């Protein structure tokens, strides 16, 4: 009986030790995953505000609005505040302070998650770089677009390259209106005609 008791106690001790070792290994593995997660999140913090590691979801998430405000998505797209667990646009001020306002006229908060910032009016489009460069100076739908040849007239596309006429062009998703060189007279208005002899309209461009 003493032998059996000692044998059983030995098994119990062995099992206890094995369980303890397994527990320790599991804890070490969990800590290692957390360390890796923290490193991964650190790389995503500046880009998308995903600065905090959530060990339960094994995912990077913004912790506060400060994480969002210091990120590239705030600077470029106005996603500067923590809302519903993600960095999001929450005001006109977010859109107006973003790079996309100056670049493409998207300066007003739409309160639509899919397209958060849209042009607030023609003044946003006319003040944008996309108007200056490509003649997309009028509001159409949720974006600044070319609507008439008047949009094209003062654009760099016209002044430099003779693309002075609004023309429809088929693309994968439908039809768009762009500034194009439709006639040789369009090309004659461009600096490239005098400087580089690109004076003939071919497929919407001067060659």
N, C-alpha and C positions, 0 to 999 in steps of 0.2 A: 504493500500500500504506500509506503514511503517513497518507493521508486517511482510508482505511477504518479504520485503527487509532484515529485520533483520534475518528472518528464513533462507533465502538463504545465507546470509553472514555467518551465523552460520555453515551451511553445508559446505560451502567453507573452513571455518577455520578448521573444523573437518577433512575434506579431506586433507587439507594441512598438518595438524599435523600428520595424519596417514601416509601420504606419507613420511614426514620427519622421523618418527619413523622407517618406513620400510627401508628407505635409511640408517639410522644409523645402524640398525640391519644388513643390508647387508654388510656395511663397516666393522663392528665388526667381522662378520663371515669370511669375506675375510682376515682380519688381523689374525684371529685365524688360518685359514688354512695356511697362510703364515708362522706363527710361528711354526706350526706343521711340515711344509715342511722344514724349516730351521733346526729343530732338527733332522728330518729324514736324511737330507743331511749330517749333521755333523757326523752321524754314518757311512755313506758310503764314506766319504772323504778319510780316511786313507786306506780303503780297495780298492776302485776303482777310486779314484780321483774325485768322483761326489760331489764336495764341494759346488756348488752354486745352489740355488733354483730358478727355472723358474716358476713364478706364473701363467703365461699364459698357459704353458703346464702342470703345476702341477707336474713337474719332476725335478730330481736332474741332474745337468750337470757340467762338468769341466768348470771352468772360464778361466783359463790360463794353459799354459804348466807346470807351477809350481805346480798346483794341481795334475797333472798327475805324475810329477817327484817325488813327495813325497808319492806316493801311493804304495800299495803292488803289484798292477798289473805291475808297472814299475820294481820293484825289481825282481819279479818272471818271468814276460813274456816280459819285454822290452817295454811295452806300456807307454812311457815316455813323449810324446809330443801331444799337442792338434792339431788334424787334422780333419777337417770336423765335428767339434762339439763333437768329442769323443777322448779318450786317445788312441793313436796308436803308432805302431812301425814306425819309419821314416828313420832308417839307420842301417848299420851293427853294429855300435857302441852300439845302443840300445840292439840288440840281444846279442852281446858279453859281455856286462856288466850284463846281466840278469842271474838269477839262473839257468834257463833252459839250458844255454850254458854249464855250468859246469856239470849239472846233466844229460842231455840227448844229448849233442852235437849240439844243435840247436843254432848256433852262427852266421849265415848269414841271412840278410834280404832278403826275397823272393819277396817283393813287391806284395805279395798276401795277401789280407785281411783275408781270411779264415785260412791260415797257414802262419803267418807272419815271423817266424824264422825257418830255416831249417839248416841241416849240410852244411857247406861250402865245405867239403871234408873229406876224411878218417881221416885226422889229428884231426878234431873236434871230431869225434866219438872215436878215440883211447884215447883222453885226457879226456873223459867223465866218470862219475861215473857209468853210465849204462853199459859201456864197462868193467870197473873194476869188477863190481858185477855180471853181467849177460852175458858177452861176446858179447854184441851188439856193435861190434867194426867196422863194415863196413857200408858204405852208400848204402841204397836201397830205391829208391823213395825219399820221403821227410823226412826220419828218419834213425837213426842208428839201424841196425838190425844184427842178426846172419846170416852169409852167409856160413861159413865153420867151421869145427871142430877146425881149427887154431884160429878162434875168441874165441872159448871156452877155449882153452888150458891154458891160464894164468888168467882166471877169478876166482873170489871167488867161483862161482858155481862149478867149476871143482876142485880147490884146496881144498875146504872145504867139498864139498858134492858129489864129484865124477860125476858131470854132465858135462862130457867132450866131448860129441859127438853132432854135429849139427843134429837135427832131426825135421822132419815136424810134425806139430800137427794141427788137425782140430779145428777151433774155430767158433764162431757164424758168423763172417764176412768173413770166408774163411779159408785159411791155413797160418800158421806162422811157422818160423823156430826158434827153441829154443835150448839151451844147455840142454842135457838130459843124464841120465845114461842109456845107451843102453845095455851094457854088464856088467858082474861082474868085468871085468878088469877095466872098468871105475870107478866103486865103489872103487876098490882097490887103486886107485890114490887119493882118497879123505881122508882127515883127519878124517872124521866121521867113516870110516871103522876101523881104528886102535883104535880110542878113544871110539866109541860107538857100535862097531860091526855091523855097518850098511853097509854090504858088498854085498848085493844081489840086482840086478837091477830089479825093478818092476814098470811098467808103467812110465818109465822115471826118477824114483827116486831110491835112495839106501835105503833099509830097512833092 
